């Protein structure tokens, strides 16, 4: 299935400029045209995202990413439901063997309601019921999803704040069950993210070939 990221915003592991070390953000179409070593359309229409562990990062933390995100934020009440479906294959993962692969993010805050991880061949979830909750509740969605295995992550959020996160691979599925974002999220602006976000800090000693690569074979974003 052909994946169209042209209108999405891509956060890259490339610095904005020679004098600005912050991670460059640009549209999907621009990323494909300008940064083929980072974002590349493959022959079958799928898209490869590459994030070397040592590169440009968005904030003071030394963690790199190659992530797509919706360019427009939305509130829970803006539609009856909000759904993100992402099918992907991880072909390489950093030395820590942990990467964020999907998020329900919140504007201007570092504590999103949903983060989905691939961690040592398991797909796990961190969920915050309350806005700015200090620590998420963690759970495992699906075990034994090794590198090179295609899997799907589905995040479905209702206007009420109820949500489910499901992981599927090779005929197996695991779900979070019904989770509830409480009323503290009502005024928040949200958007979906996906791709690879390394969960290891780079240092001067980080190997040049350390990093993560994924191939997106399906991506849909629905607000209805």
C-alpha positions as CSV (number, residue, x, y, z in Angstrom):
1,X,0.0,0.0,0.0
2,X,1.4,3.4,-1.0
3,X,2.0,5.7,1.9
4,X,1.5,9.5,1.4
5,X,3.3,11.7,4.0
6,X,3.6,14.8,1.7
7,X,1.4,17.0,3.9
8,X,2.6,15.7,7.3
9,X,5.4,17.4,9.3
10,X,8.6,15.4,9.6
11,X,11.0,15.9,12.5
12,X,14.4,14.8,11.3
13,X,17.8,13.9,13.0
14,X,19.4,16.6,10.8
15,X,20.3,20.1,12.2
16,X,18.3,23.1,11.0
17,X,21.5,24.8,9.8
18,X,25.2,24.9,10.3
19,X,24.6,27.4,13.1
20,X,21.4,26.0,14.5
21,X,21.8,22.5,16.0
22,X,18.1,22.0,16.7
23,X,16.4,19.2,14.7
24,X,15.1,20.3,11.3
25,X,11.3,20.1,10.7
26,X,9.9,20.2,7.2
27,X,7.0,18.8,5.2
28,X,7.0,15.2,4.1
29,X,7.3,16.2,0.5
30,X,10.3,18.4,1.3
31,X,11.9,15.7,3.4
32,X,11.6,13.2,0.5
33,X,13.1,15.6,-2.0
34,X,15.9,17.0,0.2
35,X,16.8,14.3,2.7
36,X,16.8,10.8,1.0
37,X,19.2,9.4,3.5
38,X,16.6,10.1,6.2
39,X,13.2,9.8,4.5
40,X,12.9,7.7,1.3
41,X,10.0,6.3,-0.7
42,X,10.7,2.7,-1.7
43,X,9.8,0.9,-4.9
44,X,6.6,-0.5,-3.5
45,X,5.3,2.9,-2.2
46,X,6.3,2.3,1.4
47,X,8.4,5.0,3.2
48,X,11.6,4.4,5.1
49,X,12.4,6.6,8.1
50,X,16.0,6.5,9.4
51,X,17.2,8.0,12.7
52,X,20.9,7.7,13.6
53,X,21.3,7.8,17.4
54,X,23.9,10.6,17.1
55,X,22.3,13.6,15.4
56,X,20.2,16.6,15.9
57,X,17.6,16.6,18.7
58,X,14.6,18.8,19.3
59,X,15.3,19.8,22.9
60,X,18.1,19.7,25.4
61,X,17.9,15.9,25.7
62,X,20.2,14.0,23.4
63,X,17.7,11.8,21.7
64,X,17.1,11.8,18.0
65,X,14.0,10.9,15.9
66,X,12.7,10.6,12.5
67,X,9.0,11.1,13.1
68,X,5.9,12.2,11.2
69,X,3.3,14.2,12.9
70,X,0.0,15.8,12.0
71,X,0.5,19.5,11.1
72,X,-2.7,20.6,12.7
73,X,-3.7,20.0,16.4
74,X,-7.2,19.1,17.4
75,X,-9.2,18.8,20.6
76,X,-11.0,15.7,21.8
77,X,-14.4,17.3,21.2
78,X,-13.6,18.4,17.7
79,X,-14.8,15.1,16.3
80,X,-16.6,12.0,17.6
81,X,-13.5,9.8,17.1
82,X,-9.9,10.1,16.1
83,X,-8.1,7.1,14.7
84,X,-4.5,6.5,13.7
85,X,-3.5,3.2,11.9
86,X,0.2,2.6,11.3
87,X,1.7,-0.5,9.8
88,X,5.4,-0.7,10.0
89,X,8.5,-2.9,10.0
90,X,11.5,-2.1,12.2
91,X,14.6,-3.2,10.3
92,X,17.2,-1.7,12.7
93,X,17.0,-0.6,16.4
94,X,19.5,1.4,18.5
95,X,21.9,-0.2,21.0
96,X,19.3,0.2,23.9
97,X,16.8,-1.8,21.8
98,X,14.0,0.7,22.6
99,X,12.3,3.2,20.3
100,X,9.0,5.1,20.4
101,X,6.9,4.1,17.4
102,X,3.6,6.0,17.9
103,X,2.2,8.7,20.1
104,X,-0.9,10.6,20.9
105,X,0.9,13.9,21.7
106,X,-0.1,17.1,23.4
107,X,0.9,20.6,22.3
108,X,3.6,22.4,24.3
109,X,4.1,19.6,26.8
110,X,6.5,16.6,27.2
111,X,4.0,14.3,29.0
112,X,1.7,12.9,26.2
113,X,-1.3,10.7,27.0
114,X,-0.1,7.8,24.9
115,X,3.3,6.6,23.9
116,X,3.8,3.2,22.1
117,X,7.2,1.6,22.2
118,X,9.0,-1.3,20.6
119,X,11.2,-2.5,23.4
120,X,13.4,-5.6,23.1
121,X,10.9,-7.3,20.7
122,X,7.8,-6.3,22.8
123,X,5.3,-3.6,21.9
124,X,4.5,-1.7,25.1
125,X,2.3,1.3,26.0
126,X,2.7,4.2,28.4
127,X,-0.6,5.9,29.3
128,X,-1.4,9.0,31.3
129,X,-5.0,9.3,32.5
130,X,-4.4,12.9,33.8
131,X,-2.8,15.9,32.1
132,X,0.8,16.2,33.3
133,X,0.7,13.0,35.3
134,X,4.2,12.5,36.5
135,X,4.6,8.9,35.5
136,X,2.6,6.9,32.9
137,X,1.0,3.5,33.6
138,X,2.9,1.0,31.5
139,X,1.6,-2.2,30.0
140,X,2.7,-4.7,27.3
141,X,0.4,-5.0,24.3
142,X,2.2,-7.7,22.3
143,X,5.3,-9.9,22.9
144,X,7.7,-11.5,20.5
145,X,7.7,-9.0,17.6
146,X,11.3,-9.3,16.4
147,X,13.1,-7.0,14.0
148,X,12.0,-7.5,10.5
149,X,8.4,-8.4,11.5
150,X,5.6,-6.3,10.1
151,X,3.1,-5.1,12.7
152,X,0.3,-2.6,13.1
153,X,-0.6,-0.1,15.8
154,X,-4.1,1.3,16.0
155,X,-4.9,4.2,18.4
156,X,-8.6,5.0,18.6
157,X,-9.7,8.0,20.7
158,X,-13.3,9.1,21.3
159,X,-14.5,12.6,22.1
160,X,-15.3,11.5,25.6
161,X,-11.6,10.7,26.2
162,X,-12.0,7.0,26.0
163,X,-9.4,5.3,24.0
164,X,-7.9,1.9,23.0
165,X,-4.5,1.0,21.6
166,X,-4.1,-2.2,19.7
167,X,-1.1,-4.0,18.3
168,X,-1.4,-6.7,15.6
169,X,1.2,-8.9,14.0
170,X,1.1,-12.3,12.2
171,X,-2.4,-13.1,13.2
172,X,-1.9,-12.1,16.8
173,X,-3.3,-9.1,18.6
174,X,-3.1,-7.4,21.9
175,X,-5.1,-4.5,23.3
176,X,-4.9,-2.0,26.1
177,X,-8.7,-2.4,26.7
178,X,-10.7,0.7,27.3
179,X,-8.7,3.5,28.9
180,X,-10.0,6.8,30.0
181,X,-8.4,10.2,29.6
182,X,-10.0,12.3,32.4
183,X,-11.5,15.8,32.1
184,X,-8.1,17.5,32.6
185,X,-7.4,16.7,28.9
186,X,-10.5,18.5,27.6
187,X,-8.8,21.8,26.9
188,X,-5.6,20.2,25.4
189,X,-4.7,20.3,21.8
190,X,-3.5,16.9,20.5
191,X,-2.0,15.2,17.4
192,X,-0.8,11.8,16.3
193,X,2.9,11.1,15.8
194,X,4.7,8.0,14.4
195,X,8.0,6.7,13.1
196,X,11.1,6.1,15.2
197,X,12.2,8.1,18.2
198,X,15.3,6.7,19.8
199,X,15.2,6.0,23.6
200,X,18.9,6.3,24.2
201,X,21.0,9.5,24.8
202,X,23.9,10.0,22.4
203,X,27.3,10.8,23.7
204,X,30.7,11.4,22.1
205,X,31.3,7.7,22.4
206,X,28.1,6.7,20.4
207,X,29.0,4.6,17.4
208,X,28.3,6.3,14.1
209,X,26.3,3.3,12.8
210,X,24.0,3.1,15.9
211,X,20.4,4.1,15.2
212,X,16.9,2.9,14.2
213,X,15.2,2.4,10.8
214,X,11.5,1.6,10.1
215,X,9.5,1.1,7.0
216,X,5.9,2.4,6.9
217,X,3.7,0.3,4.7
218,X,0.3,1.8,5.8
219,X,-0.6,5.0,7.4
220,X,-4.1,6.5,7.9
221,X,-5.4,9.4,10.0
222,X,-9.1,9.7,10.5
223,X,-11.2,12.3,12.4
224,X,-14.9,11.9,12.0
